[in-house]
């Protein structure tokens, strides 16, 4: 679906149950003032959030029906992200945290600007205001605590929707004041159809969808030249059980640096490299005979080491150190079936 097309429930894919729950709540007049939309990235949570806002703002249908017409001025404004009563923020590109400035205003104007301040104002053209916080799992404690008062004392009729790929980073005090709504990954067919609607050729769309884990965002990301090259480096390197850890670590680091010069993006691409390695070992497990215990054990050890590497990146381990230690350990696992796992001892 085009980002600027009116959001019609009938055109959305994969989330009929979640939309039905929102409709039932609206019909009973029991929409929550705070929602937490949870599920993998790139599956349509933000589109559903905007669709809810469009349904509430639509001038041609009853708010309780939650069925936007798609063609009235309000629906078109939501589609163009210009509706004055729809507020939306997310983590800025290249940043790792959603700062308090976006939630509560800059330091010298704290409480007089920012999302919470804007949400407290009277609606300009609708009967209520709706705010969407994307990347909510990236709020730090300061941001989350600033948001807490708005959740505890919401403006009349206002709705705040937090969108997150992971529940764990969300503070318990935030979770307890929001109604959770879980979203599952899309089917490969749904991902392929959405990619084709975006102009992608069918063969390319189906190929990308097959490796995207139910996420349109992931499918599109995997087609970027830098990530495509990184995936090829990982796959071809790990396919050789006698690979040189130093050579592969160098190739991976060069591919990561070639894809982006931005430090935050390089760290994200390093995570992608590990995910590609995880996919490799999962395929080994799936395609190995059950009686080949040694190969199964090596693949399981490789998976465990990859999960450790992701945790190390999350703890801010330098990318070259993480990649070097990972490739060294994976090489040992491939050759001997075990590893000293020296990298965790360094961190």
Secondary structure, DSSP 8 states (H G I E B T S, - for coil): --TTS---GGG--S-HHHHHHHHHHHHTT---SEEEEES-TTSSHHHHHHHHHHHHH-SSS-GGG----S-SHHHHHHHTT--TTEEEE---TT-SSB-HHHHH--GGGTTTSSHHHHHHS--SSSSS-EEEETTGGGB-HHHHHHHHHHHHS--TT-EEEEEES-STTS-HHHHTTSEEEE-----HHHHHHHHHHTT--HHHHHHHHHTTTT-HHHHHHHTSHHHHHHHHHHHHHHHSTT--HHHHHHHHHHHHHHH-S-HHHHHHHHHHHHHHHHHHHHHHHHHS-TT-HHHHHHHHHHHHHHHHHHHHHHTT--HHHHHHHHHHHHHHHHHHS----HHHHH-
